[in-house]
């Protein structure tokens, strides 16, 4: 994606099922779990550049012994920074206490972070905040071991306002108005309640106060706590939590919007946002890693007993398609094939635009995340070319000379590496005209491979705002003097904001929305904008399940091709000499390529939860009124 989207988190949870000395004996180190967590977090680096966090819990520690550790960072390389901190402390302690080098029991007591439960998180900065206090995991502390809660997640809630209000009504005083704090306090409320009830019950059974503690850990019903806490949540989430005494969970939303995968054997339980990171870190097969079902939680008790529990009734499975197009690692076996198919399916439209002239067309891609779709596109172009060659030879079997056959067979698909991003270049000047000039040179181009009669086809995985296309990529391509520049998006037009974890909250930033507004002006129908605003305002006090998405009416008067053509106009100016066309993937092709991820609200406005319609209408109201605040 040439325009970076600034939010999509990744979670990682490891629960060691054996004593630490088992890993020391089998793998040569008691730090086996920490090493694996580092691998998983680094392998999910694509999901978080602005911050990272790590927390661990030690089981069966004595009163007065530290059993919870946490490290968070917002440095330029946050994962590296966290594990540098951890390694520095570990190495310092081992240097100062050489006698514990082979004594795992002493290491566990003395060395921070060395525990059986670990939780990691990588994140992009959320809207308006990028301080270390905003980095997961969050910690809810209590002197009762069972009431300590560590929480991290990949999520956004659309109804945080009502959830926050509910906490206030039951007498709480949350320290921040954020969905993470609100969710943590919601779980914490029912956790406190459950612990209190168990304590009273055990006292009635005749147990002493000290005897109650391990029995509470044994009897605590985490499934019931999560069911009560999540009852009114509206959003997309993969939520991970650790309790101080040793229980843990990962909960997925009932529509399966945000991804979560798990693996379990007799040594470890591991959960992550992406399947291939588990496969790589633990060297296991594709079939061994399972998707956590929507509405379910994987719960591991302190005893090590692990179960998959239905917490919320599953809704229609509408997993986010953007995960497949862009965010998730392309090394996943299914995702790799899906992205290739996206490239293949768009080829018929590309061929029309180049008038089937393969000889005078150069194919390339930008950025690197579009490479897999590019491979698929080239495979389909080669199929077309081979079919063309076969037909040509068969038609002239008796009249073709050897030289003519050779000439026919020599035609090939021209593939070039046209754009190379200079990752070292930083736009350090904020003054607009100077900054724009620097942005236009972030990419280097390959000269000498484009002729004046050539079409230049560039595939991108998606086009969101179009800013980088307009200010850099199209200008850069035009310097090569092609006849025509065709920008191909393997994703459909992004028309609506997201509210479930990817930070696309503002309508006015989306180039498809700008194009639709421009078309309304051109056709003297801009009054539709005022009508939609009035209708959105009229729904302000309705329950979420009665709210309709009126923003769809912005696009209704126009065919997708009209909007694509207008986008091409908006992204070019009088300095561009080449003819510029933009091709978007049809929705039908997206569903064909990604049949397990049918969540398409970015493209269609069909939100999987009632809160989504309220968010998109709120985003439109903000646009109309000129408010820069978030829509959720």
C-alpha positions in Angstrom: 0.0 0.0 0.0 1.5 3.3 -1.1 -0.4 5.1 1.7 0.5 3.7 5.1 -2.4 2.9 7.4 -1.4 3.8 10.9 -3.0 1.1 13.0 -3.3 -2.6 13.2 -2.0 -4.4 16.3 -0.7 -7.9 16.8 -0.9 -10.1 19.9 1.2 -13.0 21.1 0.5 -15.2 24.1 2.7 -18.1 25.4 1.8 -20.4 28.3 4.5 -22.9 29.2 2.9 -26.1 30.5 6.0 -27.7 32.0 8.3 -26.5 34.8 11.1 -24.2 33.7 13.8 -26.7 34.4 12.2 -29.0 31.7 13.0 -26.4 29.1 16.5 -26.0 30.5 17.1 -29.7 30.2 15.5 -30.1 26.7 16.4 -26.9 25.0 19.4 -25.8 27.0 17.9 -22.7 28.5 15.2 -21.7 31.0 14.6 -18.6 28.8 13.0 -20.7 26.1 9.6 -18.9 26.5 11.2 -15.5 26.3 13.2 -16.4 23.2 10.0 -17.7 21.5 8.1 -14.6 22.4 10.8 -12.4 20.9 10.5 -14.5 17.7 6.7 -14.2 17.5 6.7 -10.5 18.2 9.4 -9.8 15.6 7.6 -12.0 13.0 4.5 -9.7 13.6 6.6 -6.5 13.3 4.5 -5.8 10.2 1.5 -5.2 12.5 3.2 -2.6 14.7 5.9 0.0 14.2 5.2 2.6 16.9 5.2 0.6 20.1 5.5 -2.8 21.7 5.0 -4.3 25.1 5.8 -7.5 27.0 4.5 -8.9 30.3 5.1 -12.1 32.2 3.8 -13.9 35.3 5.6 -16.4 37.4 3.6 -19.2 38.9 3.6 -20.3 42.6 5.7 -17.5 44.0 5.7 -16.8 47.7 4.2 -13.7 49.3 6.7 -10.9 49.0 8.3 -12.3 45.9 7.8 -10.3 42.6 5.8 -12.4 40.2 4.7 -9.8 37.5 7.0 -8.0 35.1 6.3 -5.7 32.3 8.3 -3.7 29.7 7.0 -1.3 27.1 8.6 0.9 24.5 7.9 3.5 21.8 11.4 3.8 20.5 12.2 3.5 16.8 12.8 -0.2 17.1 10.4 -1.0 20.1 10.6 -4.8 20.0 14.4 -4.7 20.0 14.4 -2.1 22.7 12.1 -4.2 25.0 14.3 -7.3 24.6 17.5 -5.3 25.0 16.0 -4.1 28.3 15.2 -7.7 29.3 18.5 -9.1 28.2 20.5 -6.4 30.0 18.7 -7.1 33.3 19.1 -10.9 32.9 22.8 -10.7 32.0 23.5 -8.3 34.8 21.9 -10.6 37.4 23.6 -13.6 36.0 27.0 -11.8 36.0 26.5 -10.6 39.6 25.2 -14.1 40.7 27.2 -16.7 38.8 26.2 -19.4 41.2 22.6 -19.4 39.7 23.7 -20.0 36.1 22.5 -23.6 36.2 20.0 -23.2 39.1 16.6 -22.7 37.4 14.7 -22.4 40.7 17.0 -19.5 41.9 16.8 -17.9 38.4 13.0 -17.9 38.6 13.1 -16.2 42.0 15.7 -13.6 41.1 15.4 -12.9 37.4 12.6 -10.6 36.2 10.5 -11.6 33.2 11.3 -15.3 33.6 7.9 -16.9 34.0 5.5 -19.4 32.7 2.9 -16.9 31.3 3.9 -14.3 28.7 1.9 -11.7 26.8 3.3 -9.6 23.9 1.8 -6.8 21.8 2.9 -4.8 18.8 1.0 -1.8 17.7 0.7 1.3 15.6 0.0 4.5 17.4 -3.7 4.9 18.0 -5.6 8.0 17.1 -3.9 11.1 18.6 -1.7 9.2 21.0 1.7 7.7 20.9 3.0 7.7 24.4 4.3 4.7 26.4 1.3 4.9 28.6 -0.9 4.0 25.6 1.1 0.9 24.8 -0.3 -2.5 25.7 -0.2 -4.7 27.8 -2.2 -2.7 30.4 -2.0 -3.7 34.0 -4.8 -3.6 36.6 -3.1 -4.1 40.0 -4.4 -5.5 43.2 -2.9 -7.0 46.4 -5.1 -10.1 45.8 -3.2 -12.2 43.3 -6.4 -13.3 41.5 -7.5 -9.7 40.9 -4.4 -8.7 39.0 -5.3 -8.4 35.3 -2.9 -7.9 32.4 -4.7 -7.1 29.1 -3.6 -6.6 25.5 -5.5 -6.7 22.3 -6.0 -6.0 18.6 -9.3 -4.1 18.7 -11.5 -1.1 18.7 -15.0 -0.7 20.3 -17.6 1.3 18.6 -19.7 1.8 21.8 -17.0 2.8 24.2 -19.2 5.8 25.3 -22.0 3.6 26.6 -19.6 1.1 28.1 -17.8 3.9 29.9 -21.1 5.3 31.1 -22.1 1.8 32.4 -18.9 1.7 34.5 -19.6 5.0 36.1 -23.2 4.0 36.8 -22.0 1.0 38.8 -19.8 3.3 40.9 -16.4 3.0 39.2 -14.1 5.9 38.3 -12.0 4.9 35.3 -8.7 6.7 35.0 -9.0 7.2 31.2 -11.7 7.5 28.6 -10.3 4.8 26.2 -11.7 1.5 25.0 -8.7 -0.4 26.4 -9.1 1.0 30.0 -12.9 0.6 29.7 -12.7 -3.0 28.6 -10.1 -3.8 31.2 -12.2 -2.3 34.0 -15.3 -4.1 32.7 -13.5 -7.5 33.0 -12.0 -6.4 36.3 -15.4 -5.6 37.7 -16.7 -9.1 37.1 -13.4 -10.6 38.2 -13.6 -8.8 41.5 -17.2 -9.8 41.9 -16.4 -13.5 41.2 -13.4 -13.5 43.6 -15.5 -11.9 46.4 -18.3 -14.4 46.0 -15.9 -17.4 46.0 -14.2 -16.0 49.1 -17.4 -15.7 51.0 -18.5 -19.2 49.9 -15.2 -20.8 50.9 -15.3 -19.1 54.3 -18.8 -20.6 54.8 -17.3 -24.0 54.0 -14.9 -23.5 56.9 -11.6 -22.7 55.1 -9.2 -20.1 56.6 -8.4 -16.9 54.8 -5.0 -18.3 53.7 -6.6 -21.6 52.5 -9.1 -19.7 50.4 -6.5 -18.3 48.0 -5.4 -21.4 46.1 -9.0 -22.7 46.1 -10.2 -19.4 44.5 -7.6 -19.9 41.7 -8.9 -23.5 41.2 -12.6 -22.6 41.2 -12.6 -19.3 39.4 -14.8 -19.5 36.3 -13.1 -17.4 33.7 -15.6 -18.4 31.0 -18.5 -16.9 33.1 -16.5 -13.7 33.9 -15.8 -13.1 30.2 -19.4 -13.9 29.2 -20.7 -11.2 31.6 -18.0 -8.7 30.7 -18.4 -9.0 26.9 -22.2 -9.1 26.8 -22.6 -5.6 25.4 -19.3 -5.1 23.5 -19.7 -3.9 19.9 -16.5 -4.0 17.9 -13.8 -6.2 16.4 -11.3 -7.7 18.8 -8.8 -10.4 19.6 -8.3 -9.8 23.4 -5.7 -11.5 25.5 -5.4 -11.5 29.3 -3.4 -12.9 32.1 -4.6 -13.2 35.7 -2.1 -12.8 38.5 -2.5 -16.3 39.9 -2.0 -18.0 36.4 -5.2 -18.3 34.4 -5.0 -16.8 30.9 -7.4 -16.3 27.9 -7.6 -15.0 24.4 -11.1 -14.0 23.3 -12.2 -13.3 19.7 -15.2 -11.2 18.6 -18.4 -13.0 17.5 -18.1 -11.9 13.8 -14.5 -13.1 13.6 -13.4 -9.6 12.5 -10.0 -9.6 14.0 -7.8 -12.7 13.5 -6.4 -15.2 16.2 -4.7 -18.5 15.8 -3.5 -21.0 18.3 -1.3 -24.1 18.7 -1.1 -26.5 21.6 1.0 -29.5 22.5 2.1 -31.0 25.9 4.8 -28.3 26.3 3.2 -25.0 25.3 0.0 -23.1 24.4 0.6 -20.3 22.0 -1.8 -17.8 20.4 -1.0 -15.1 17.9 -2.6 -12.8 15.3 -1.1 -14.7 12.4 -0.7 -18.4 11.6 2.7 -18.4 9.9 4.5 -16.8 12.9 3.5 -19.8 15.0 4.5 -22.2 12.3 7.9 -20.5 12.0 8.6 -20.0 15.7 7.6 -23.5 16.7 8.4 -25.3 13.5 5.0 -26.9 13.1 2.8 -27.7 10.1 0.0 -25.6 8.7 -2.6 -28.2 9.9 -1.3 -28.0 13.5 -2.2 -24.3 13.9 -5.9 -23.6 14.3 -8.1 -20.5 13.9 -9.8 -19.5 17.1 -13.6 -19.7 16.3 -15.5 -16.4 16.4 -17.1 -15.6 19.8 -14.8 -18.1 21.5 -12.0 -17.9 24.0 -9.1 -20.2 24.5 -8.7 -20.5 28.3 -5.8 -22.0 30.1 -6.2 -22.6 33.8 -3.3 -22.3 36.3 -3.3 -26.1 36.3 -2.5 -26.1 32.6 -5.9 -27.4 31.5 -6.8 -25.7 28.2 -10.2 -25.5 26.6 -12.0 -23.6 23.8 -15.1 -22.0 25.2 -18.0 -20.2 23.5 -18.4 -16.9 25.2 -20.7 -15.1 22.8 -23.1 -16.5 20.2 -21.3 -16.4 16.8 -22.7 -14.0 14.3 -22.3 -14.1 10.5 -18.6 -14.8 9.9 -17.3 -11.6 8.4 -13.6 -11.7 9.0 -11.7 -8.6 7.8 -10.7 -8.9 4.1 -8.1 -6.1 4.7 -6.1 -8.6 6.8 -5.7 -10.8 3.7 -5.0 -8.0 1.2 -2.5 -6.0 3.2 -1.8 -6.5 6.9 -1.2 -10.2 7.4 2.1 -11.8 6.4 2.0 -13.0 2.9 3.9 -16.2 3.9 0.7 -17.8 5.1 -0.1 -20.6 2.7 -3.7 -19.5 2.2 -3.0 -15.7 2.1 -0.3 -16.2 -0.5 -2.7 -18.0 -2.9 -5.4 -15.4 -2.2 -3.2 -12.5 -3.0 -2.0 -14.2 -6.2 -5.6 -14.8 -7.2 -6.4 -11.1 -6.7 -3.7 -10.3 -9.2 -5.0 -12.9 -11.7 -8.6 -11.8 -11.5 -7.8 -8.2 -12.4 -6.0 -9.1 -15.6 -8.9 -9.1 -18.1 -9.6 -5.4 -17.2 -5.9 -4.6 -17.5 -5.7 -6.2 -21.0 -8.6 -4.0 -22.2 -6.8 -0.9 -21.0 -3.6 -1.8 -22.9 -5.6 -2.9 -25.9 -4.1 -6.4 -25.5 -0.7 -4.9 -26.5 1.7 -7.1 -24.4 4.7 -6.2 -26.6 4.5 -2.5 -25.7 3.7 -2.9 -22.0 5.9 -3.0 -19.0 4.5 -4.6 -15.8 5.7 -3.8 -12.3 4.5 -3.3 -8.7 4.7 -0.9 -5.8 5.2 -1.3 -2.8 6.7 -4.6 -1.8 3.5 -5.8 -0.2 1.9 -5.9 -3.7 4.6 -8.4 -5.0 2.4 -11.5 -4.5 -0.5 -10.0 -6.4 2.0 -9.0 -9.1 3.1 -12.6 -9.4 -0.5 -13.7 -9.9 -1.1 -10.9 -12.5 2.0 -12.0 -14.5 0.9 -15.7 -14.4 -2.4 -14.7 -16.0 -0.8 -12.4 -18.6 1.5 -15.3 -19.5 -1.5 -17.6 -19.9 -3.1 -15.1 -22.2 0.1 -14.7 -24.2 0.6 -18.4 -24.5 -2.9 -18.9 -25.8 -2.3 -16.1 -28.3 0.9 -17.7 -29.5 -0.8 -21.1 -29.9 -3.7 -19.7 -31.9 -1.3 -17.8 -34.2 0.8 -20.9 -34.9 -2.2 -23.2 -35.4 -3.8 -20.8 -37.9 -0.6 -20.6 -40.0 0.8 -24.1 -39.6 1.4 -24.6 -43.4 2.5 -21.1 -44.2 4.7 -20.0 -41.3 8.5 -20.0 -41.8 10.8 -21.1 -39.1 11.8 -17.5 -38.5 8.2 -16.4 -38.1 7.6 -19.2 -35.6 10.7 -18.1 -33.7 9.4 -14.5 -33.8 6.0 -15.5 -32.4 7.5 -17.6 -29.6 10.0 -14.8 -28.6 7.2 -12.4 -27.5 7.2 -12.3 -23.7 5.9 -10.4 -20.8 8.1 -7.5 -20.0 8.7 -7.4 -16.2 10.8 -4.6 -14.6 11.6 -3.4 -11.2 10.6 0.2 -11.8 10.3 1.7 -8.3 12.8 1.3 -5.4 12.0 3.0 -2.1 14.8 4.9 -0.5 14.1 3.9 3.1 16.8 6.2 4.4 15.1 9.3 3.1 13.1 11.3 5.7 10.9 14.3 5.0 12.4 16.4 7.7 11.1 19.8 6.4 7.5 20.6 7.3 7.0 23.6 5.0 4.6 22.3 2.3 6.3 23.2 -0.9 9.7 21.9 0.2 8.2 18.8 1.8 6.3 17.9 -1.3 9.4 18.0 -3.4 11.1 15.6 -0.9 8.1 13.3 -0.9 8.3 13.1 -4.7 11.8 11.7 -4.5 11.2 9.1 -1.8 11.2 6.5 -4.5 14.0 6.0 -7.1 13.1 4.9 -10.6 14.8 2.6 -13.1 15.6 4.5 -16.2 16.2 3.1 -19.7 13.6 0.3 -19.7 10.5 2.3 -20.9 10.0 3.4 -24.5 7.7 6.3 -25.6 5.2 3.9 -27.1 5.0 1.8 -23.9 2.2 1.3 -21.4 3.4 1.1 -17.8 1.2 -1.1 -15.5 1.9 -0.8 -11.8 -0.1 -2.9 -9.3 -0.6 -1.7 -5.8 -2.4 -3.8 -3.1 -4.8 -1.0 -2.3 -5.4 2.8 -2.6 -6.7 4.6 0.4 -6.0 8.3 0.3 -4.0 8.4 -2.9 -1.6 11.0 -1.4 1.6 9.1 -2.2 0.3 8.2 -5.6 -0.3 11.9 -6.4 2.7 13.5 -4.8 5.3 10.8 -5.6 4.5 7.7 -7.6 2.7 9.0 -10.6 5.1 11.9 -11.0 8.0 9.5 -10.7 6.5 7.2 -13.3 5.8 10.1 -15.6 9.6 10.9 -15.6 10.1 7.7 -17.6 7.9 9.1 -20.4 5.5 6.2 -21.0 2.5 6.6 -23.3 0.1 5.5 -20.6 0.3 4.8 -16.8 -2.1 2.3 -15.5 -2.3 2.0 -11.7 -4.0 -1.3 -10.7 -5.4 -1.8 -7.2 -5.8 -5.4 -6.1 -8.5 -4.2 -3.7 -11.8 -2.5 -4.5 -12.4 1.2 -3.9 -12.1 2.1 -0.2 -15.2 4.1 0.4 -16.0 3.9 4.1 -14.1 4.2 7.4 -13.1 1.3 9.6 -13.9 1.2 13.3 -12.7 -2.3 14.3 -8.9 -1.9 14.6 -7.5 -0.2 11.4 -7.3 3.5 11.8 -9.3 4.8 8.9 -11.8 6.9 10.8 -12.2 10.0 8.6 -14.2 9.9 5.5 -12.7 13.0 3.9 -9.3 11.4 3.8 -10.5 8.6 1.4 -9.9 9.4 -2.2 -13.0 7.5 -3.3 -15.1 9.8 -1.1 -13.5 12.9 -2.6 -14.1 11.5 -6.1 -17.8 11.0 -5.3 -18.2 14.5 -3.9 -16.5 15.9 -7.0 -18.9 14.0 -9.2 -21.9 15.3 -7.3 -20.6 18.8 -7.9 -20.0 18.2 -11.6 -23.6 16.8 -12.0 -25.3 19.6 -9.9 -26.4 17.0 -7.3 -24.4 18.2 -4.3 -27.7 18.8 -2.4 -27.5 15.1 -1.7 -24.7 15.9 0.8 -27.0 18.2 2.8 -29.8 15.6 2.7 -27.5 12.9 4.0 -26.3 15.1 6.8 -29.9 15.8 8.0 -30.7 12.1 7.9 -27.6 11.2 9.8 -28.4 13.8 12.5 -31.9 12.5 12.8 -30.6 9.1 13.9 -28.4 10.5 16.7 -30.7 9.2 19.5 -31.8 5.9 18.0 -30.5 2.6 19.4 -27.6 1.2 17.3 -29.6 -1.6 15.8 -32.0 0.9 14.3 -29.3 3.1 12.7 -28.9 2.9 8.9 -25.8 3.8 6.8 -26.9 6.8 4.8 -23.4 7.5 3.5 -24.0 4.8 0.9 -26.2 7.4 -0.9 -23.1 9.5 -1.7 -21.9 6.7 -4.1 -25.3 5.5 -5.3 -25.7 7.8 -8.4 -22.4 6.6 -10.0 -21.0 3.5 -11.5 -17.7 2.2 -10.0 -15.9 3.1 -13.3 -17.1 6.7 -13.1 -15.6 7.0 -9.6 -12.3 5.3 -10.8 -12.0 7.8 -13.6 -12.6 10.7 -11.3 -10.0 9.4 -8.9 -7.5 9.3 -11.8 -8.3 12.9 -12.5 -7.8 13.9 -8.8 -4.5 12.2 -8.6 -3.0 13.9 -11.6 -2.2 17.5 -12.5 -1.2 19.5 -15.6 2.5 18.5 -15.1 1.7 14.8 -16.0 2.3 14.1 -19.6 1.2 10.4 -19.8 -2.4 9.3 -19.9 -3.3 8.0 -16.4 -5.9 5.3 -15.7 -6.8 3.6 -12.4 -8.3 0.1 -12.2 -9.9 -1.2 -9.0 -10.8 -4.8 -8.2 -14.5 -5.5 -8.3 -16.1 -6.6 -5.0 -17.1 -9.9 -6.6 -13.5 -10.8 -7.3 -12.5 -9.9 -3.8 -15.0 -12.4 -2.4 -13.9 -15.0 -4.9 -10.3 -14.6 -3.9 -10.8 -14.4 -0.2 -13.8 -16.7 0.5 -13.1 -17.1 4.2 -12.8 -13.3 4.8 -16.0 -11.8 3.6 -15.9 -8.7 5.8 -16.0 -5.9 3.2 -17.4 -2.9 5.0 -14.5 -0.6 3.8 -15.7 -1.2 0.3 -19.5 -1.7 0.6 -20.5 0.0 3.8 -22.0 -3.3 5.0 -20.8 -3.2 8.6 -20.9 -6.5 10.6 -22.0 -4.9 13.9 -24.8 -2.3 14.6 -22.2 0.1 15.9 -20.5 0.4 12.5 -23.5 2.2 11.0 -23.4 4.7 13.8 -19.7 5.3 13.3 -19.9 5.9 9.5 -22.8 8.4 10.0 -20.8 10.1 12.8 -17.8 10.3 10.5 -20.0 12.0 7.9 -21.4 14.5 10.4 -17.8 15.3 11.4 -16.9 15.8 7.8 -19.9 18.1 7.1 -19.3 20.1 10.3 -15.5 20.3 9.9 -14.8 18.4 13.1 -11.5 16.6 13.3 -12.5 14.4 16.2 -12.7 10.6 16.0 -16.0 9.1 15.0 -15.8 6.4 17.7 
